[in-house]
Amino acid sequence: MTTSDHKKVFKQLKVKQAVLGKYIKNNAPKKRSCGVNLRKCRRCGRVRGHVSKYGLNLCRQCFRDIATKLGFKKYNWGS
Ligand SMILES: [Zn+2]
């Protein structure tokens, strides 16, 4: 089980229907109405280092990877 998707364990529990029922009842993540955990990176699903400015909804690592493809330009003031 990962934080990204608790449903991954469903595949293993498919043959054990009673256990699956208990798992869903007791281990399903709480539905959130607000908070950091709702704002996930749309590229990788990371919750930390989120950039929502300009409607990007990316984490800082993904933003760094694809910023130039999106049209962002890094100006070099030093030289
Ligand atoms: Zn990301």
PDB file of the backbone (N, CA, C, O) and the ligand in Angstrom, with CONECT records:
HET     ZN  A 101       1
ATOM      1  N   MET A   1       0.843  -1.205   0.000  1.00  0.00           N
ATOM      2  CA  MET A   1       0.000   0.000   0.000  1.00  0.00           C
ATOM      3  C   MET A   1       0.871   1.245   0.000  1.00  0.00           C
ATOM      4  O   MET A   1       1.849   1.332   0.742  1.00  0.00           O
ATOM      5  N   THR A   2       0.525   2.164  -0.801  1.00  0.00           N
ATOM      6  CA  THR A   2       1.229   3.444  -0.822  1.00  0.00           C
ATOM      7  C   THR A   2       0.267   4.555  -0.440  1.00  0.00           C
ATOM      8  O   THR A   2      -0.948   4.355  -0.411  1.00  0.00           O
ATOM      9  N   THR A   3       0.808   5.709  -0.153  1.00  0.00           N
ATOM     10  CA  THR A   3      -0.061   6.828   0.159  1.00  0.00           C
ATOM     11  C   THR A   3      -0.785   7.311  -1.083  1.00  0.00           C
ATOM     12  O   THR A   3      -1.842   7.936  -0.991  1.00  0.00           O
ATOM     13  N   SER A   4      -0.213   7.019  -2.252  1.00  0.00           N
ATOM     14  CA  SER A   4      -0.831   7.493  -3.478  1.00  0.00           C
ATOM     15  C   SER A   4      -2.129   6.760  -3.790  1.00  0.00           C
ATOM     16  O   SER A   4      -3.074   7.362  -4.299  1.00  0.00           O
ATOM     17  N   ASP A   5      -2.183   5.454  -3.484  1.00  0.00           N
ATOM     18  CA  ASP A   5      -3.375   4.695  -3.832  1.00  0.00           C
ATOM     19  C   ASP A   5      -3.561   3.508  -2.890  1.00  0.00           C
ATOM     20  O   ASP A   5      -2.811   2.535  -2.959  1.00  0.00           O
ATOM     21  N   HIS A   6      -4.555   3.588  -2.014  1.00  0.00           N
ATOM     22  CA  HIS A   6      -4.813   2.495  -1.077  1.00  0.00           C
ATOM     23  C   HIS A   6      -5.510   1.320  -1.744  1.00  0.00           C
ATOM     24  O   HIS A   6      -5.621   0.246  -1.152  1.00  0.00           O
ATOM     25  N   LYS A   7      -5.984   1.516  -2.981  1.00  0.00           N
ATOM     26  CA  LYS A   7      -6.723   0.475  -3.673  1.00  0.00           C
ATOM     27  C   LYS A   7      -5.823  -0.581  -4.314  1.00  0.00           C
ATOM     28  O   LYS A   7      -6.318  -1.566  -4.863  1.00  0.00           O
ATOM     29  N   LYS A   8      -4.518  -0.384  -4.248  1.00  0.00           N
ATOM     30  CA  LYS A   8      -3.593  -1.346  -4.834  1.00  0.00           C
ATOM     31  C   LYS A   8      -3.671  -2.700  -4.145  1.00  0.00           C
ATOM     32  O   LYS A   8      -3.403  -3.737  -4.753  1.00  0.00           O
ATOM     33  N   VAL A   9      -4.044  -2.677  -2.857  1.00  0.00           N
ATOM     34  CA  VAL A   9      -4.122  -3.922  -2.088  1.00  0.00           C
ATOM     35  C   VAL A   9      -5.381  -4.719  -2.442  1.00  0.00           C
ATOM     36  O   VAL A   9      -5.479  -5.901  -2.110  1.00  0.00           O
ATOM     37  N   PHE A  10      -6.330  -4.088  -3.103  1.00  0.00           N
ATOM     38  CA  PHE A  10      -7.579  -4.764  -3.475  1.00  0.00           C
ATOM     39  C   PHE A  10      -7.318  -5.980  -4.356  1.00  0.00           C
ATOM     40  O   PHE A  10      -8.020  -6.987  -4.260  1.00  0.00           O
ATOM     41  N   LYS A  11      -6.317  -5.883  -5.205  1.00  0.00           N
ATOM     42  CA  LYS A  11      -5.966  -6.967  -6.125  1.00  0.00           C
ATOM     43  C   LYS A  11      -5.611  -8.244  -5.361  1.00  0.00           C
ATOM     44  O   LYS A  11      -5.991  -9.348  -5.753  1.00  0.00           O
ATOM     45  N   GLN A  12      -4.874  -8.067  -4.259  1.00  0.00           N
ATOM     46  CA  GLN A  12      -4.461  -9.213  -3.451  1.00  0.00           C
ATOM     47  C   GLN A  12      -5.632  -9.783  -2.668  1.00  0.00           C
ATOM     48  O   GLN A  12      -5.709 -10.995  -2.467  1.00  0.00           O
ATOM     49  N   LEU A  13      -6.547  -8.923  -2.223  1.00  0.00           N
ATOM     50  CA  LEU A  13      -7.637  -9.360  -1.352  1.00  0.00           C
ATOM     51  C   LEU A  13      -8.873  -9.810  -2.116  1.00  0.00           C
ATOM     52  O   LEU A  13      -9.887 -10.149  -1.507  1.00  0.00           O
ATOM     53  N   LYS A  14      -8.800  -9.817  -3.443  1.00  0.00           N
ATOM     54  CA  LYS A  14      -9.967 -10.163  -4.248  1.00  0.00           C
ATOM     55  C   LYS A  14     -10.500 -11.555  -3.930  1.00  0.00           C
ATOM     56  O   LYS A  14     -11.711 -11.775  -3.961  1.00  0.00           O
ATOM     57  N   VAL A  15      -9.605 -12.503  -3.622  1.00  0.00           N
ATOM     58  CA  VAL A  15     -10.033 -13.869  -3.320  1.00  0.00           C
ATOM     59  C   VAL A  15     -10.569 -14.003  -1.900  1.00  0.00           C
ATOM     60  O   VAL A  15     -11.249 -14.977  -1.579  1.00  0.00           O
ATOM     61  N   LYS A  16     -10.262 -13.023  -1.049  1.00  0.00           N
ATOM     62  CA  LYS A  16     -10.748 -13.059   0.338  1.00  0.00           C
ATOM     63  C   LYS A  16     -11.755 -11.935   0.532  1.00  0.00           C
ATOM     64  O   LYS A  16     -11.414 -10.845   0.993  1.00  0.00           O
ATOM     65  N   GLN A  17     -13.019 -12.224   0.166  1.00  0.00           N
ATOM     66  CA  GLN A  17     -14.047 -11.175   0.161  1.00  0.00           C
ATOM     67  C   GLN A  17     -14.334 -10.631   1.557  1.00  0.00           C
ATOM     68  O   GLN A  17     -14.568  -9.433   1.712  1.00  0.00           O
ATOM     69  N   ALA A  18     -14.320 -11.500   2.583  1.00  0.00           N
ATOM     70  CA  ALA A  18     -14.599 -11.043   3.949  1.00  0.00           C
ATOM     71  C   ALA A  18     -13.517 -10.088   4.424  1.00  0.00           C
ATOM     72  O   ALA A  18     -13.804  -9.056   5.029  1.00  0.00           O
ATOM     73  N   VAL A  19     -12.271 -10.444   4.142  1.00  0.00           N
ATOM     74  CA  VAL A  19     -11.141  -9.594   4.547  1.00  0.00           C
ATOM     75  C   VAL A  19     -11.186  -8.275   3.789  1.00  0.00           C
ATOM     76  O   VAL A  19     -10.897  -7.214   4.345  1.00  0.00           O
ATOM     77  N   LEU A  20     -11.551  -8.355   2.514  1.00  0.00           N
ATOM     78  CA  LEU A  20     -11.645  -7.136   1.705  1.00  0.00           C
ATOM     79  C   LEU A  20     -12.695  -6.174   2.265  1.00  0.00           C
ATOM     80  O   LEU A  20     -12.479  -4.963   2.313  1.00  0.00           O
ATOM     81  N   GLY A  21     -13.823  -6.725   2.685  1.00  0.00           N
ATOM     82  CA  GLY A  21     -14.869  -5.898   3.292  1.00  0.00           C
ATOM     83  C   GLY A  21     -14.388  -5.202   4.547  1.00  0.00           C
ATOM     84  O   GLY A  21     -14.651  -4.017   4.754  1.00  0.00           O
ATOM     85  N   LYS A  22     -13.674  -5.952   5.391  1.00  0.00           N
ATOM     86  CA  LYS A  22     -13.132  -5.367   6.620  1.00  0.00           C
ATOM     87  C   LYS A  22     -12.080  -4.320   6.298  1.00  0.00           C
ATOM     88  O   LYS A  22     -11.990  -3.281   6.952  1.00  0.00           O
ATOM     89  N   TYR A  23     -11.283  -4.617   5.272  1.00  0.00           N
ATOM     90  CA  TYR A  23     -10.230  -3.671   4.890  1.00  0.00           C
ATOM     91  C   TYR A  23     -10.831  -2.336   4.452  1.00  0.00           C
ATOM     92  O   TYR A  23     -10.371  -1.270   4.861  1.00  0.00           O
ATOM     93  N   ILE A  24     -11.850  -2.412   3.628  1.00  0.00           N
ATOM     94  CA  ILE A  24     -12.488  -1.185   3.138  1.00  0.00           C
ATOM     95  C   ILE A  24     -13.116  -0.413   4.301  1.00  0.00           C
ATOM     96  O   ILE A  24     -13.043   0.814   4.365  1.00  0.00           O
ATOM     97  N   LYS A  25     -13.743  -1.171   5.228  1.00  0.00           N
ATOM     98  CA  LYS A  25     -14.412  -0.526   6.356  1.00  0.00           C
ATOM     99  C   LYS A  25     -13.424   0.198   7.263  1.00  0.00           C
ATOM    100  O   LYS A  25     -13.686   1.315   7.709  1.00  0.00           O
ATOM    101  N   ASN A  26     -12.302  -0.432   7.530  1.00  0.00           N
ATOM    102  CA  ASN A  26     -11.401   0.090   8.565  1.00  0.00           C
ATOM    103  C   ASN A  26     -10.195   0.866   8.047  1.00  0.00           C
ATOM    104  O   ASN A  26      -9.640   1.687   8.778  1.00  0.00           O
ATOM    105  N   ASN A  27      -9.779   0.630   6.809  1.00  0.00           N
ATOM    106  CA  ASN A  27      -8.527   1.234   6.360  1.00  0.00           C
ATOM    107  C   ASN A  27      -8.661   2.246   5.235  1.00  0.00           C
ATOM    108  O   ASN A  27      -7.661   2.815   4.798  1.00  0.00           O
ATOM    109  N   ALA A  28      -9.862   2.477   4.765  1.00  0.00           N
ATOM    110  CA  ALA A  28     -10.017   3.472   3.706  1.00  0.00           C
ATOM    111  C   ALA A  28      -9.658   4.851   4.244  1.00  0.00           C
ATOM    112  O   ALA A  28     -10.040   5.196   5.362  1.00  0.00           O
ATOM    113  N   PRO A  29      -8.926   5.649   3.459  1.00  0.00           N
ATOM    114  CA  PRO A  29      -8.536   6.962   3.957  1.00  0.00           C
ATOM    115  C   PRO A  29      -9.731   7.872   4.143  1.00  0.00           C
ATOM    116  O   PRO A  29     -10.728   7.777   3.428  1.00  0.00           O
ATOM    117  N   LYS A  30      -9.609   8.747   5.108  1.00  0.00           N
ATOM    118  CA  LYS A  30     -10.671   9.694   5.436  1.00  0.00           C
ATOM    119  C   LYS A  30     -10.875  10.673   4.283  1.00  0.00           C
ATOM    120  O   LYS A  30      -9.911  11.165   3.697  1.00  0.00           O
ATOM    121  N   LYS A  31     -12.118  10.945   3.971  1.00  0.00           N
ATOM    122  CA  LYS A  31     -12.407  11.917   2.917  1.00  0.00           C
ATOM    123  C   LYS A  31     -12.104  13.314   3.444  1.00  0.00           C
ATOM    124  O   LYS A  31     -12.627  13.728   4.479  1.00  0.00           O
ATOM    125  N   ARG A  32     -11.262  14.025   2.727  1.00  0.00           N
ATOM    126  CA  ARG A  32     -10.840  15.354   3.170  1.00  0.00           C
ATOM    127  C   ARG A  32     -11.626  16.440   2.434  1.00  0.00           C
ATOM    128  O   ARG A  32     -11.956  16.306   1.256  1.00  0.00           O
ATOM    129  N   SER A  33     -11.912  17.506   3.159  1.00  0.00           N
ATOM    130  CA  SER A  33     -12.582  18.634   2.519  1.00  0.00           C
ATOM    131  C   SER A  33     -11.596  19.752   2.219  1.00  0.00           C
ATOM    132  O   SER A  33     -11.838  20.587   1.347  1.00  0.00           O
ATOM    133  N   CYS A  34     -10.485  19.765   2.943  1.00  0.00           N
ATOM    134  CA  CYS A  34      -9.469  20.779   2.721  1.00  0.00           C
ATOM    135  C   CYS A  34      -8.127  20.217   3.182  1.00  0.00           C
ATOM    136  O   CYS A  34      -8.075  19.147   3.788  1.00  0.00           O
ATOM    137  N   GLY A  35      -7.062  20.926   2.900  1.00  0.00           N
ATOM    138  CA  GLY A  35      -5.764  20.504   3.401  1.00  0.00           C
ATOM    139  C   GLY A  35      -4.754  20.236   2.317  1.00  0.00           C
ATOM    140  O   GLY A  35      -5.071  20.220   1.127  1.00  0.00           O
ATOM    141  N   VAL A  36      -3.528  20.027   2.753  1.00  0.00           N
ATOM    142  CA  VAL A  36      -2.391  19.841   1.854  1.00  0.00           C
ATOM    143  C   VAL A  36      -2.558  18.592   0.994  1.00  0.00           C
ATOM    144  O   VAL A  36      -2.164  18.568  -0.172  1.00  0.00           O
ATOM    145  N   ASN A  37      -3.151  17.548   1.591  1.00  0.00           N
ATOM    146  CA  ASN A  37      -3.230  16.262   0.907  1.00  0.00           C
ATOM    147  C   ASN A  37      -4.136  16.284  -0.326  1.00  0.00           C
ATOM    148  O   ASN A  37      -4.042  15.394  -1.171  1.00  0.00           O
ATOM    149  N   LEU A  38      -4.994  17.270  -0.438  1.00  0.00           N
ATOM    150  CA  LEU A  38      -5.861  17.363  -1.618  1.00  0.00           C
ATOM    151  C   LEU A  38      -5.123  17.942  -2.816  1.00  0.00           C
ATOM    152  O   LEU A  38      -5.472  17.663  -3.963  1.00  0.00           O
ATOM    153  N   ARG A  39      -4.105  18.745  -2.546  1.00  0.00           N
ATOM    154  CA  ARG A  39      -3.369  19.386  -3.630  1.00  0.00           C
ATOM    155  C   ARG A  39      -2.203  18.497  -4.047  1.00  0.00           C
ATOM    156  O   ARG A  39      -1.119  18.557  -3.467  1.00  0.00           O
ATOM    157  N   LYS A  40      -2.440  17.689  -5.038  1.00  0.00           N
ATOM    158  CA  LYS A  40      -1.419  16.759  -5.506  1.00  0.00           C
ATOM    159  C   LYS A  40      -0.894  17.189  -6.865  1.00  0.00           C
ATOM    160  O   LYS A  40      -1.585  17.845  -7.645  1.00  0.00           O
ATOM    161  N   CYS A  41       0.349  16.802  -7.123  1.00  0.00           N
ATOM    162  CA  CYS A  41       0.945  17.076  -8.420  1.00  0.00           C
ATOM    163  C   CYS A  41       0.203  16.279  -9.483  1.00  0.00           C
ATOM    164  O   CYS A  41      -0.025  15.082  -9.308  1.00  0.00           O
ATOM    165  N   ARG A  42      -0.177  16.923 -10.580  1.00  0.00           N
ATOM    166  CA  ARG A  42      -0.945  16.212 -11.610  1.00  0.00           C
ATOM    167  C   ARG A  42      -0.052  15.311 -12.453  1.00  0.00           C
ATOM    168  O   ARG A  42      -0.548  14.459 -13.190  1.00  0.00           O
ATOM    169  N   ARG A  43       1.274  15.495 -12.348  1.00  0.00           N
ATOM    170  CA  ARG A  43       2.186  14.674 -13.140  1.00  0.00           C
ATOM    171  C   ARG A  43       2.611  13.421 -12.370  1.00  0.00           C
ATOM    172  O   ARG A  43       2.608  12.323 -12.927  1.00  0.00           O
ATOM    173  N   CYS A  44       2.983  13.582 -11.066  1.00  0.00           N
ATOM    174  CA  CYS A  44       3.513  12.446 -10.319  1.00  0.00           C
ATOM    175  C   CYS A  44       2.725  12.113  -9.058  1.00  0.00           C
ATOM    176  O   CYS A  44       2.931  11.042  -8.486  1.00  0.00           O
ATOM    177  N   GLY A  45       1.823  12.997  -8.600  1.00  0.00           N
ATOM    178  CA  GLY A  45       1.020  12.693  -7.430  1.00  0.00           C
ATOM    179  C   GLY A  45       1.630  13.090  -6.107  1.00  0.00           C
ATOM    180  O   GLY A  45       1.054  12.815  -5.054  1.00  0.00           O
ATOM    181  N   ARG A  46       2.784  13.731  -6.140  1.00  0.00           N
ATOM    182  CA  ARG A  46       3.440  14.167  -4.905  1.00  0.00           C
ATOM    183  C   ARG A  46       2.617  15.284  -4.247  1.00  0.00           C
ATOM    184  O   ARG A  46       1.999  16.095  -4.937  1.00  0.00           O
ATOM    185  N   VAL A  47       2.617  15.317  -2.913  1.00  0.00           N
ATOM    186  CA  VAL A  47       1.827  16.345  -2.212  1.00  0.00           C
ATOM    187  C   VAL A  47       2.687  17.511  -1.724  1.00  0.00           C
ATOM    188  O   VAL A  47       2.169  18.606  -1.504  1.00  0.00           O
ATOM    189  N   ARG A  48       3.976  17.294  -1.555  1.00  0.00           N
ATOM    190  CA  ARG A  48       4.828  18.344  -0.992  1.00  0.00           C
ATOM    191  C   ARG A  48       5.472  19.159  -2.103  1.00  0.00           C
ATOM    192  O   ARG A  48       5.694  18.657  -3.205  1.00  0.00           O
ATOM    193  N   GLY A  49       5.768  20.412  -1.809  1.00  0.00           N
ATOM    194  CA  GLY A  49       6.415  21.299  -2.774  1.00  0.00           C
ATOM    195  C   GLY A  49       5.494  21.635  -3.940  1.00  0.00           C
ATOM    196  O   GLY A  49       5.913  21.630  -5.097  1.00  0.00           O
ATOM    197  N   HIS A  50       4.239  21.925  -3.625  1.00  0.00           N
ATOM    198  CA  HIS A  50       3.231  22.109  -4.674  1.00  0.00           C
ATOM    199  C   HIS A  50       3.254  23.532  -5.232  1.00  0.00           C
ATOM    200  O   HIS A  50       3.335  24.501  -4.477  1.00  0.00           O
ATOM    201  N   VAL A  51       3.182  23.648  -6.556  1.00  0.00           N
ATOM    202  CA  VAL A  51       3.117  24.950  -7.214  1.00  0.00           C
ATOM    203  C   VAL A  51       1.748  25.062  -7.868  1.00  0.00           C
ATOM    204  O   VAL A  51       1.471  24.397  -8.866  1.00  0.00           O
ATOM    205  N   SER A  52       0.881  25.921  -7.290  1.00  0.00           N
ATOM    206  CA  SER A  52      -0.449  26.074  -7.877  1.00  0.00           C
ATOM    207  C   SER A  52      -0.574  27.385  -8.646  1.00  0.00           C
ATOM    208  O   SER A  52      -1.610  27.661  -9.250  1.00  0.00           O
ATOM    209  N   LYS A  53       0.466  28.175  -8.621  1.00  0.00           N
ATOM    210  CA  LYS A  53       0.441  29.463  -9.307  1.00  0.00           C
ATOM    211  C   LYS A  53       0.222  29.259 -10.812  1.00  0.00           C
ATOM    212  O   LYS A  53       0.734  28.302 -11.392  1.00  0.00           O
ATOM    213  N   TYR A  54      -0.528  30.148 -11.430  1.00  0.00           N
ATOM    214  CA  TYR A  54      -0.902  30.108 -12.854  1.00  0.00           C
ATOM    215  C   TYR A  54      -1.657  28.830 -13.215  1.00  0.00           C
ATOM    216  O   TYR A  54      -1.716  28.467 -14.390  1.00  0.00           O
ATOM    217  N   GLY A  55      -2.240  28.134 -12.219  1.00  0.00           N
ATOM    218  CA  GLY A  55      -2.975  26.906 -12.479  1.00  0.00           C
ATOM    219  C   GLY A  55      -2.105  25.745 -12.914  1.00  0.00           C
ATOM    220  O   GLY A  55      -2.560  24.859 -13.637  1.00  0.00           O
ATOM    221  N   LEU A  56      -0.849  25.744 -12.476  1.00  0.00           N
ATOM    222  CA  LEU A  56       0.073  24.691 -12.884  1.00  0.00           C
ATOM    223  C   LEU A  56      -0.261  23.361 -12.222  1.00  0.00           C
ATOM    224  O   LEU A  56      -0.321  22.326 -12.885  1.00  0.00           O
ATOM    225  N   ASN A  57      -0.482  23.396 -10.886  1.00  0.00           N
ATOM    226  CA  ASN A  57      -0.732  22.194 -10.092  1.00  0.00           C
ATOM    227  C   ASN A  57       0.333  21.115 -10.297  1.00  0.00           C
ATOM    228  O   ASN A  57       0.024  19.952 -10.555  1.00  0.00           O
ATOM    229  N   LEU A  58       1.581  21.529 -10.175  1.00  0.00           N
ATOM    230  CA  LEU A  58       2.708  20.612 -10.275  1.00  0.00           C
ATOM    231  C   LEU A  58       3.530  20.703  -8.998  1.00  0.00           C
ATOM    232  O   LEU A  58       3.449  21.696  -8.275  1.00  0.00           O
ATOM    233  N   CYS A  59       4.314  19.681  -8.720  1.00  0.00           N
ATOM    234  CA  CYS A  59       5.271  19.790  -7.630  1.00  0.00           C
ATOM    235  C   CYS A  59       6.506  20.519  -8.173  1.00  0.00           C
ATOM    236  O   CYS A  59       6.677  20.662  -9.384  1.00  0.00           O
ATOM    237  N   ARG A  60       7.356  20.972  -7.257  1.00  0.00           N
ATOM    238  CA  ARG A  60       8.511  21.764  -7.686  1.00  0.00           C
ATOM    239  C   ARG A  60       9.488  20.955  -8.544  1.00  0.00           C
ATOM    240  O   ARG A  60      10.159  21.507  -9.416  1.00  0.00           O
ATOM    241  N   GLN A  61       9.563  19.643  -8.293  1.00  0.00           N
ATOM    242  CA  GLN A  61      10.472  18.805  -9.074  1.00  0.00           C
ATOM    243  C   GLN A  61       9.982  18.664 -10.515  1.00  0.00           C
ATOM    244  O   GLN A  61      10.771  18.779 -11.453  1.00  0.00           O
ATOM    245  N   CYS A  62       8.679  18.415 -10.692  1.00  0.00           N
ATOM    246  CA  CYS A  62       8.126  18.292 -12.039  1.00  0.00           C
ATOM    247  C   CYS A  62       8.180  19.634 -12.760  1.00  0.00           C
ATOM    248  O   CYS A  62       8.452  19.698 -13.959  1.00  0.00           O
ATOM    249  N   PHE A  63       7.914  20.719 -12.001  1.00  0.00           N
ATOM    250  CA  PHE A  63       7.981  22.039 -12.615  1.00  0.00           C
ATOM    251  C   PHE A  63       9.377  22.309 -13.156  1.00  0.00           C
ATOM    252  O   PHE A  63       9.539  22.861 -14.244  1.00  0.00           O
ATOM    253  N   ARG A  64      10.379  21.915 -12.383  1.00  0.00           N
ATOM    254  CA  ARG A  64      11.767  22.120 -12.804  1.00  0.00           C
ATOM    255  C   ARG A  64      12.071  21.318 -14.077  1.00  0.00           C
ATOM    256  O   ARG A  64      12.808  21.778 -14.949  1.00  0.00           O
ATOM    257  N   ASP A  65      11.494  20.117 -14.168  1.00  0.00           N
ATOM    258  CA  ASP A  65      11.727  19.263 -15.332  1.00  0.00           C
ATOM    259  C   ASP A  65      11.114  19.852 -16.608  1.00  0.00           C
ATOM    260  O   ASP A  65      11.752  19.876 -17.660  1.00  0.00           O
ATOM    261  N   ILE A  66       9.865  20.327 -16.497  1.00  0.00           N
ATOM    262  CA  ILE A  66       9.139  20.675 -17.720  1.00  0.00           C
ATOM    263  C   ILE A  66       8.889  22.175 -17.889  1.00  0.00           C
ATOM    264  O   ILE A  66       8.101  22.583 -18.742  1.00  0.00           O
ATOM    265  N   ALA A  67       9.570  23.000 -17.067  1.00  0.00           N
ATOM    266  CA  ALA A  67       9.330  24.445 -17.129  1.00  0.00           C
ATOM    267  C   ALA A  67       9.632  25.015 -18.510  1.00  0.00           C
ATOM    268  O   ALA A  67       8.874  25.842 -19.016  1.00  0.00           O
ATOM    269  N   THR A  68      10.722  24.587 -19.119  1.00  0.00           N
ATOM    270  CA  THR A  68      11.083  25.140 -20.428  1.00  0.00           C
ATOM    271  C   THR A  68      10.094  24.706 -21.507  1.00  0.00           C
ATOM    272  O   THR A  68       9.824  25.458 -22.444  1.00  0.00           O
ATOM    273  N   LYS A  69       9.550  23.487 -21.377  1.00  0.00           N
ATOM    274  CA  LYS A  69       8.551  23.010 -22.345  1.00  0.00           C
ATOM    275  C   LYS A  69       7.255  23.805 -22.225  1.00  0.00           C
ATOM    276  O   LYS A  69       6.535  24.000 -23.205  1.00  0.00           O
ATOM    277  N   LEU A  70       6.967  24.268 -20.983  1.00  0.00           N
ATOM    278  CA  LEU A  70       5.755  25.059 -20.754  1.00  0.00           C
ATOM    279  C   LEU A  70       5.912  26.495 -21.232  1.00  0.00           C
ATOM    280  O   LEU A  70       4.926  27.225 -21.332  1.00  0.00           O
ATOM    281  N   GLY A  71       7.128  26.903 -21.523  1.00  0.00           N
ATOM    282  CA  GLY A  71       7.357  28.258 -22.004  1.00  0.00           C
ATOM    283  C   GLY A  71       7.992  29.182 -20.985  1.00  0.00           C
ATOM    284  O   GLY A  71       8.134  30.377 -21.245  1.00  0.00           O
ATOM    285  N   PHE A  72       8.377  28.658 -19.832  1.00  0.00           N
ATOM    286  CA  PHE A  72       9.056  29.476 -18.841  1.00  0.00           C
ATOM    287  C   PHE A  72      10.517  29.637 -19.252  1.00  0.00           C
ATOM    288  O   PHE A  72      11.127  28.741 -19.836  1.00  0.00           O
ATOM    289  N   LYS A  73      11.050  30.803 -18.929  1.00  0.00           N
ATOM    290  CA  LYS A  73      12.402  31.113 -19.341  1.00  0.00           C
ATOM    291  C   LYS A  73      13.220  31.473 -18.118  1.00  0.00           C
ATOM    292  O   LYS A  73      12.770  32.249 -17.274  1.00  0.00           O
ATOM    293  N   LYS A  74      14.407  30.922 -18.014  1.00  0.00           N
ATOM    294  CA  LYS A  74      15.267  31.232 -16.876  1.00  0.00           C
ATOM    295  C   LYS A  74      16.272  32.290 -17.314  1.00  0.00           C
ATOM    296  O   LYS A  74      17.122  32.051 -18.172  1.00  0.00           O
ATOM    297  N   TYR A  75      16.153  33.457 -16.707  1.00  0.00           N
ATOM    298  CA  TYR A  75      17.068  34.542 -17.043  1.00  0.00           C
ATOM    299  C   TYR A  75      18.309  34.470 -16.178  1.00  0.00           C
ATOM    300  O   TYR A  75      18.226  34.233 -14.973  1.00  0.00           O
ATOM    301  N   ASN A  76      19.429  34.671 -16.781  1.00  0.00           N
ATOM    302  CA  ASN A  76      20.693  34.620 -16.068  1.00  0.00           C
ATOM    303  C   ASN A  76      21.190  36.039 -15.878  1.00  0.00           C
ATOM    304  O   ASN A  76      21.775  36.631 -16.786  1.00  0.00           O
ATOM    305  N   TRP A  77      20.954  36.583 -14.689  1.00  0.00           N
ATOM    306  CA  TRP A  77      21.269  37.984 -14.430  1.00  0.00           C
ATOM    307  C   TRP A  77      22.775  38.187 -14.237  1.00  0.00           C
ATOM    308  O   TRP A  77      23.282  39.283 -14.474  1.00  0.00           O
ATOM    309  N   GLY A  78      23.484  37.160 -13.817  1.00  0.00           N
ATOM    310  CA  GLY A  78      24.896  37.299 -13.479  1.00  0.00           C
ATOM    311  C   GLY A  78      25.760  37.625 -14.687  1.00  0.00           C
ATOM    312  O   GLY A  78      26.652  38.466 -14.585  1.00  0.00           O
ATOM    313  N   SER A  79      25.527  36.994 -15.815  1.00  0.00           N
ATOM    314  CA  SER A  79      26.407  37.222 -16.960  1.00  0.00           C
ATOM    315  C   SER A  79      25.629  37.610 -18.214  1.00  0.00           C
ATOM    316  O   SER A  79      26.227  37.837 -19.266  1.00  0.00           O
TER     317      SER A  79
HETATM  318 ZN    ZN A 101       5.324  16.068  -9.677  1.00  0.00          ZN2+
END
